[in-house]
């Protein structure tokens, strides 16, 4: 196959997972900022960064990440806190996910890879492998004693229920937010870690199989490196949108923002995932993780984890045998990705 094929098939994941929303975003991509009633779509990379660094944002509004976080427990979560409490929580999490924290967590997912990818001579579905990897990492990060697959499933169901608040879809979702939240928090020593588990599991389950599929289809296995992992995160943009709400009146790119406006920040377009070569490579690579005070503290972990995952697969140079898009997950991803080695001629 080729890079063009890899891009086309990955775009299919993006469009089939949430067809209404992502078709709209694709159709309006050339507009830097577009107002649709009280919703403002932000596609332009510079405007995206401006909103995240300059515009006051309501952390607890319904339909935002913070609003979803508040729905998981009685509040007090990292994503819905404000002021000093928010800053202190972010500092603590940044320490847990800093260089020393990642090195402490690294043996956890490496053990899963060593066990599950020890011999890739036959067909293997990578999605359950990644789900176990993500669950084991989230358990180590939160101190949960739950089985990795049980924790991962609970985090996925909680995310899917929360996504119904802000992701329109043609396909009905099971609306059981309270039950999903209760199931997840029951597995955690500290309920305040619920959103950490949700983020850790869902971005990993979305990102790693798509990156592996891209490598296989574009013939990139010999090029696996930390740099390639960072580029694949840009190209796949696992969290393609950031839903936010303006907390005060402002103006960006000539577009007035009113307090309470719903902002759909298109991280996929800010990262220029639709381009083979971005205009500003460093800024584009960071855009998938947000910007400024709203940057994701798990960026380092994501890059290292993806590098290790691809490095474990690379010696086998697996091909994609069958793929099925997950139409019910919170983030665009695969429900199944069957890979296997192909005899070389």
C-alpha positions in Angstrom: 0.0 0.0 0.0 1.0 3.7 0.3 0.9 6.7 2.5 -2.1 8.0 0.4 -3.9 4.7 1.1 -3.0 4.9 4.8 -4.4 8.5 5.0 -7.6 7.6 3.1 -8.4 4.6 5.3 -7.6 6.4 8.5 -9.9 9.3 7.4 -12.6 6.7 7.1 -12.2 5.9 10.8 -12.7 9.6 11.6 -15.7 10.0 9.4 -17.5 6.7 10.3 -17.1 7.0 14.0 -19.2 10.2 14.4 -20.5 10.9 10.8 -22.7 14.0 11.5 -20.2 16.0 13.4 -17.0 15.1 11.4 -18.7 15.5 8.1 -19.6 19.0 9.2 -16.1 19.7 10.3 -14.7 18.5 7.0 -17.1 20.6 5.0 -16.2 23.8 6.9 -12.5 23.1 7.3 -11.4 26.0 5.0 -13.2 28.6 7.2 -10.8 29.6 10.0 -13.7 30.4 12.3 -17.4 29.8 11.7 -20.4 30.7 13.8 -23.4 28.5 13.7 -25.9 30.1 16.0 -24.3 30.0 19.5 -21.7 27.4 18.4 -18.4 28.6 17.0 -16.2 26.2 15.0 -12.5 26.9 15.2 -10.3 25.3 12.5 -7.3 27.6 12.1 -4.2 26.6 14.0 -3.4 30.1 15.2 -6.9 30.9 16.3 -7.1 27.5 18.1 -4.0 28.4 20.1 -5.3 31.9 20.7 -8.6 30.6 22.2 -6.7 28.2 24.5 -4.2 30.7 25.7 -6.2 34.0 25.7 -9.9 33.5 25.9 -11.5 32.8 29.3 -13.1 29.4 29.3 -15.9 28.0 31.5 -14.4 24.8 32.9 -17.7 23.4 34.3 -20.2 24.2 31.5 -22.4 21.4 30.2 -21.0 19.8 27.0 -17.4 20.4 27.9 -14.7 18.1 29.2 -15.1 19.7 32.6 -18.8 19.3 32.5 -18.4 15.6 31.6 -15.9 15.3 34.5 -18.4 16.8 36.9 -20.9 14.2 35.8 -18.6 11.3 36.7 -18.6 12.2 40.4 -19.8 15.0 42.7 -17.2 17.4 41.4 -13.7 18.3 42.5 -12.0 16.6 39.5 -9.0 18.0 37.7 -11.0 18.9 34.7 -13.7 20.8 36.4 -11.7 22.6 39.1 -10.9 26.3 38.8 -8.4 28.7 40.4 -5.7 27.4 42.7 -7.3 24.0 43.2 -7.1 23.4 39.4 -3.5 24.6 39.2 -2.5 22.4 42.2 -4.2 19.3 40.8 -2.5 19.9 37.4 0.9 20.3 39.0 0.4 17.0 40.9 -0.6 15.2 37.8 2.2 16.7 35.8 4.6 15.3 38.3 3.0 11.8 38.0 3.3 12.1 34.2 6.7 13.7 34.0 9.9 12.0 32.9 10.4 10.1 36.2 6.7 9.2 36.3 6.7 7.8 32.8 9.8 5.8 33.5 8.1 4.3 36.5 5.0 3.4 34.5 6.9 2.2 31.4 7.6 -1.4 32.7 3.8 -1.8 33.2 2.9 -1.5 29.5 6.2 -3.1 28.4 5.2 -6.3 30.3 1.9 -6.4 28.5 3.6 -6.0 25.1 6.2 -8.6 25.9 3.4 -11.1 26.9 0.9 -10.3 24.2 3.3 -9.8 21.2 5.8 -12.5 22.1 5.0 -14.3 18.9 3.1 -12.6 16.1 3.1 -15.5 13.6 -0.7 -15.8 13.5 -3.5 -13.2 13.2 -3.9 -11.0 16.2 -6.5 -8.4 17.1 -4.6 -5.4 18.4 -7.6 -3.7 20.0 -7.8 -6.1 23.0 -4.0 -5.9 23.4 -4.2 -2.1 23.6 -7.2 -2.2 25.9 -5.2 -4.4 28.3 -2.2 -2.1 28.0 -4.3 1.0 28.6 -6.0 -0.6 31.6 -2.8 -1.7 33.2 -1.3 1.8 32.8 -4.4 3.5 34.2 -4.4 1.1 37.1 -0.8 1.8 37.9 -1.4 5.5 37.5 -4.4 5.6 39.8 -3.5 2.8 42.3 -6.5 0.7 41.2 -6.3 -3.0 41.9 -8.9 -3.8 39.3 -8.1 -6.1 36.4 -6.7 -4.0 33.5 -9.4 -5.1 31.1 -12.2 -4.5 33.6 -10.9 -1.0 34.4 -10.4 -0.2 30.7 -13.9 -1.3 29.8 -15.4 0.8 32.6 -13.4 3.9 31.5 -14.5 3.4 27.9 -18.2 3.1 28.9 -18.0 6.2 31.0 -16.4 8.1 28.2 -19.0 6.9 25.7 -21.8 8.0 28.0 -20.2 11.4 28.5 -19.6 11.9 24.8 -23.3 11.9 24.2 -23.4 15.4 25.7 -21.5 17.0 22.9 -21.0 14.6 20.0 -24.0 14.4 17.6 -24.3 11.0 15.9 -26.6 9.2 13.5 -26.2 6.1 15.7 -28.0 5.8 19.0 -25.9 5.5 22.1 -26.7 3.8 25.4 -27.4 6.7 27.7 -26.4 5.3 31.1 -24.0 8.0 32.4 -24.8 7.6 36.1 -24.4 3.8 36.0 -21.2 4.0 33.9 -19.7 6.6 36.3 -20.6 4.5 39.3 -19.0 1.4 37.8 -15.8 3.3 37.1 -15.4 5.1 40.4 -16.0 1.9 42.3 -12.8 0.5 40.8 -10.7 3.5 41.9 -9.2 4.1 45.4 -9.8 7.8 44.8 -12.9 8.8 42.8 -11.2 12.0 41.8 -9.0 10.0 39.5 -12.0 9.0 37.4 -11.3 11.5 34.6 -7.6 10.6 34.6 -8.5 7.0 34.0 -11.0 8.0 31.3 -8.4 10.1 29.5 -5.6 7.6 29.8 -7.7 4.6 28.6 -9.7 6.2 25.8 -6.9 8.2 24.1 -4.6 5.1 24.2 -7.3 2.7 22.8 -8.0 5.2 20.0 -4.5 6.1 19.1 -2.3 3.0 19.2 -4.3 0.7 16.8 -4.7 3.6 14.3 -1.0 4.3 14.4 -0.2 0.7 13.8 -2.6 0.5 10.9 -1.0 3.6 9.4 2.5 2.0 9.7 1.3 -1.2 8.1 -0.5 0.4 5.2 2.3 3.0 4.5 5.2 0.5 4.9 6.7 2.5 7.8 7.8 -0.3 10.0 11.6 0.1 9.2 11.2 3.8 10.2 9.8 3.4 13.7 11.3 5.9 16.1 10.1 8.5 18.7 9.9 11.1 15.8 7.6 8.8 13.8 5.4 8.2 16.9 5.0 12.0 17.4 4.2 12.4 13.7 1.6 9.6 13.8 -0.1 11.2 16.8 -0.3 14.4 14.7 -1.7 12.6 11.7 -4.3 10.6 13.6 -5.2 13.3 16.1 -6.8 10.8 18.6 -8.8 13.5 20.3 -10.0 15.4 17.2 -12.0 18.1 19.0 -11.9 20.0 22.2 -15.4 21.1 23.3 -15.3 24.3 25.3 -17.5 27.2 26.4 -16.5 30.9 26.5 -16.6 32.3 30.0 -16.5 36.0 28.8 -17.0 38.1 25.7 -13.9 38.1 23.4 -13.0 38.3 19.8 -10.8 36.0 17.7 -9.9 36.4 14.0 -12.6 39.1 13.7 -15.3 36.8 15.1 -17.0 38.1 18.3 -17.4 35.5 21.0 -20.1 35.9 23.6 -20.1 34.5 27.1 -21.8 31.1 26.9 -20.9 30.4 23.3 -20.1 26.8 22.7 -16.7 26.5 21.1 -15.7 23.4 19.0 -11.9 23.6 18.8 -10.9 21.3 16.0 -7.6 19.8 17.2 -7.4 17.7 14.1 -7.2 20.7 11.8 -5.1 22.8 14.2 -2.6 19.9 14.0 -2.9 20.0 10.2 -3.6 16.3 10.3 -5.1 16.6 6.8 -1.7 17.7 5.5 1.3 15.5 4.8 3.7 18.3 5.8 2.4 20.9 8.3 3.1 24.6 8.0 4.6 24.8 11.5 5.8 21.2 12.4 6.5 21.8 16.1 3.3 23.7 16.7 1.3 21.2 14.8 2.7 18.2 16.7 1.8 19.9 20.0 -1.7 21.0 18.9 -3.1 17.5 19.4 -2.3 18.0 23.1 -3.8 21.5 23.4 -1.9 24.6 24.3 -0.8 26.8 27.1 -2.6 26.2 30.5 -4.9 23.8 28.7 -2.1 21.5 27.4 -2.5 17.8 28.2 -0.1 16.7 30.8 0.0 13.2 29.4 1.8 14.2 26.1 5.1 12.6 27.2 3.4 9.4 28.2 1.5 9.2 25.0 4.6 9.6 22.8 6.7 7.1 24.8 4.0 4.5 25.0 3.3 4.7 21.2 7.0 4.4 20.4 7.2 1.3 22.6 4.1 -0.2 21.0 5.3 0.3 17.4 8.8 -0.8 18.3 7.4 -4.1 19.7 5.5 -4.6 16.4 8.1 -3.5 14.0 10.2 -6.7 13.8 7.2 -8.6 12.6 6.2 -5.9 10.0 2.5 -7.0 10.3 -0.1 -6.2 7.7 -3.7 -5.3 8.3 -5.9 -8.3 7.6 -9.2 -6.9 8.7 -10.4 -3.7 10.3 -13.7 -2.6 11.8 -14.5 1.0 12.9 -16.0 1.5 16.4 -19.1 3.6 16.0 -19.9 3.7 19.7 -16.6 4.9 21.3 -16.1 8.4 22.5 -13.0 8.9 20.2 -12.5 7.7 16.6 -11.0 4.3 16.7 -11.2 0.6 15.8 -13.5 -1.9 17.3 -11.2 -4.6 15.8 -7.9 -4.5 14.0 -6.7 -7.9 12.9 -3.0 -8.0 11.9 -0.6 -10.7 10.9 2.6 -11.4 9.1 2.6 -11.8 5.4 5.2 -14.0 3.6 7.8 -11.9 1.9 8.5 -12.6 -1.7 
